[in-house]
Structures are given as C-alpha cells and as structure tokens.
Amino acid sequence: ARAVRGLLLDVSGVLYDSGADGGVPIAGSAEALRRIKAAGLKLQLCTNETQATRENFVKKLRALGFDISVAEVTAPAPAACRLLKERGLRPHLLVHDDLIPEFAEVDKTNPNCVVLGDAAENFTYANLNEAFRLLIGMEKPVLISLGKGRYYKETDGLKLDVGAYMKALEYACDVQAEVVGKPAKRFFESALAELGVPPEQ
Amino acid sequence: ARAVRGLLLDVSGVLYDSGADGGVPIAGSAEALRRIKAAGLKLQLCTNETQATRENFVKKLRALGFDISVAEVTAPAPAACRLLKERGLRPHLLVHDDLIPEFAEVDKTNPNCVVLGDAAENFTYANLNEAFRLLIGMEKPVLISLGKGRYYKETDGLKLDVGAYMKALEYACDVQAEVVGKPAKRFFESALAELGVPPEQ
C-alpha cells in the first residue's frame, strides 16, 4: 500500500494572506505546519511569488511564525534559472527589482530571450516597449513567463498580474510564452524532485 | 454595369509615413489624391489614428500638401462615440491625451464601460490597473478598443499598439473586446455610409 510521505503546499491564501504590509498569517496554519513536520512528513512549499528572492520570502514567513527553510520553497525564478542554463539562454529581465538577485549567476549579455515576472511598478510603457523590441528582433522569439496569473489582490486593491502582460507580448510578437511556475506540470515535477518523493506518495 | 464611384483609402503608409516629427508624404500621393477628385470620384480616408482628434489629423495632412477635409476622414473615436450613444454607455477613457476632446460630448460619469485607444505614454502601470479594476467591477464588463494593431514603427523605434493592451485586459477580465476601427466590418460600413456610395461601387 502507498502511504503519503510528502506534501506540496501553496503559500499565499493557505499559510498567510499577502499585502503591502507584509501580510497576516492564517489562523492555525503555523500549528498545522508544525504537526505535519512532527508526523515525519516531508514538505515543499510551492509558490508563484516573484516579487522577492526565496531568501527574503522565507525571512518574511519565518517572521510570521512559520518554521521553514529556503530548501523547502519551490519558486518560479530558480526554476527559470535552471531552464535558462539547460538551453543556453541569456535573458533580458522584466521583473520586480527585488527578484533580480535570483538571476545573479545568469549571463545576461546580448539577450536571446525575455523573462517576464510580476514586475509591478517596473511595468512601464518604456520597459514594455523595450522587452517587445528585443523579442520581435529575435530570429525565434523566446518568452519565458514566471506564472500566468490574471490578477491578485493587495491591500490597496486589485493589480494586473504577470499573465496579462504575457498576453500583451504574446499577441504583439505572435509567440506563445513558456510558463514557469504554477500551473505548469514541469514546475510541480521539480517541486517533487526537491521533495525527494514520487508523485503517487 | 456597376462603375466605381468612390474610394476608401488608408492614410498611414499610403499617403504619408508617420513619425514623431509629423511624418513625410509618400512621393506622388498628393498628386494622386488630386486626380481622384478631379475625376469626380468620392473619397473617404479610413484611418485607425487615435493619437489626435480628426481636426488635428486633417490639419497635419493639409500641412503636408493633401487637399482633404474633416468630413472625408473616418476614424475610430467618432465611430466609438456613436456606439456609446446608441447603447447608453458611459466610458472610462484610457486613450492618448490628444484624443480626449473627441469625447467631449459624451457622459463619462459613473462609467459602465472602458474605451481603450493607443494611449502611448498614458499606458502606465497605474492607469492599466485603474482600467482593469473598473472593468472587473462591472456586472458585465464592456471593453471597447479603438483598433487592435499589434505594433507600429516610429522614428525612434517600434511601439506596442493598442491591440497588445487590449489582450492584457481581455485576459485579466475574461472578456472579449469590441473593436471599433479597422478591420471591423462595421467600421468600413460606416465609412461607406459617410461616402454615400454602396459597397459594390
């Protein structure tokens, strides 16, 4: 008989509610996390967070009372870095300033692809035109999108998410973006690989 | 036998090449326009120009040597105004500053639709979020787009056109925009109505 040996958990809306103020923990979630670990189950947090490095994301969650480590977080940016390396791709980044350190080790000279994240305030007319011009100028445009969310809620209201800007560039360049992050199958598979547990367990 | 009695002509790329400097006439086009009129043919210029009122657009073309009048120009904004009036729609405008006077007569209080044009520098993160929030908050979101171009060239390089931003809002709100302007059939029909000539002539 197959027993459950590990869990993939979402973060935003499961462990805490996000917001410009850093967010608030959801009642009982820190205790639930403790019990999962006490029961000997492995745990991997699967998030589409792309407004901060994993290090800072974990720092924030720990401050909110969650006992987690960087290795227990699967996020789009590190997954994108692996993909870039595998395929010899050099990205032009249109992402949030706080995410840029995740790409520190990646060669970004003479870009042959565009990586799009939830750039928030960096989604300016000039930055979008720049990403578009690079893409349309490529022999074979490669657009990698860190998620494809439509929108999300912050304390000051709804915000367009990366998926909307992905669609704008897809249409302008007549390309299909490669999505890294939920709900891409490959993303969950890499979370399972990090967990060290097969899908059926 | 049916004779040709009127012509619909494009403007940008046919009469002149546009640019931040006002553009340059295409060789022979002013003379061709004169001959068409001298031959007694009716003429309607069909443009997707949405960065200026028709008045200013015509002023610019006249300065470039073209003998045309405002009545000879069919453009998306006046067509959108007719549509808004017919359906009792009150728009929130995300358009170029120079186009706003075209909507002077339209009730814009308590918006129940969004009108999207090539807003250029007005395509800011804040303005896009504002248009999105209004749309998603409507019981039945109505998005009217003045054209659906992918991009266009200016003297300082390629720019994303209104169609890209239309796709972003369509995706975020799960709606389909109503396109006013080329290539919408309705737009050509209204140009023909203004010309006073049936399609087959």
Contacts between the chains, C-beta under 8 A, distances in Angstrom:
chain1	res1	chain2	res2	distance
A	120	B	125	7.0
A	121	B	125	5.8
A	123	B	125	4.6
A	123	B	128	7.5
A	124	B	124	6.8
A	124	B	125	6.6
A	125	B	120	6.9
A	125	B	121	5.8
A	125	B	123	4.6
A	125	B	124	6.6
A	128	B	123	7.5
A	128	B	160	5.9
A	129	B	157	7.4
A	129	B	158	7.2
A	129	B	159	5.6
A	129	B	160	5.8
A	132	B	151	6.8
A	132	B	158	6.8
A	132	B	160	5.3
A	132	B	164	7.6
A	133	B	157	6.0
A	133	B	158	5.3
A	136	B	151	7.2
A	136	B	158	6.4
A	150	B	171	6.3
A	150	B	172	4.7
A	150	B	173	7.9
A	150	B	174	7.5
A	151	B	132	6.8
A	151	B	136	7.2
A	151	B	172	5.3
A	157	B	129	7.4
A	157	B	133	6.0
A	158	B	129	7.2
A	158	B	132	6.8
A	158	B	133	5.3
A	158	B	136	6.4
A	159	B	129	5.6
A	160	B	128	5.9
A	160	B	129	5.8
A	160	B	132	5.3
A	160	B	168	6.8
A	160	B	172	5.4
A	161	B	172	7.5
A	163	B	171	6.1
A	163	B	172	7.4
A	164	B	132	7.6
A	164	B	168	4.0
A	164	B	169	7.1
A	164	B	171	5.4
A	164	B	172	4.3
A	165	B	168	6.1
A	167	B	167	4.5
A	167	B	168	5.5
A	167	B	170	7.4
A	167	B	171	4.2
A	168	B	160	6.8
A	168	B	164	4.0
A	168	B	165	6.1
A	168	B	167	5.5
A	168	B	168	4.3
A	169	B	164	7.1
A	170	B	167	7.4
A	171	B	150	6.2
A	171	B	163	6.1
A	171	B	164	5.4
A	171	B	167	4.2
A	172	B	150	4.7
A	172	B	151	5.2
A	172	B	160	5.4
A	172	B	161	7.5
A	172	B	163	7.4
A	172	B	164	4.4
A	173	B	150	7.9
A	174	B	150	7.5
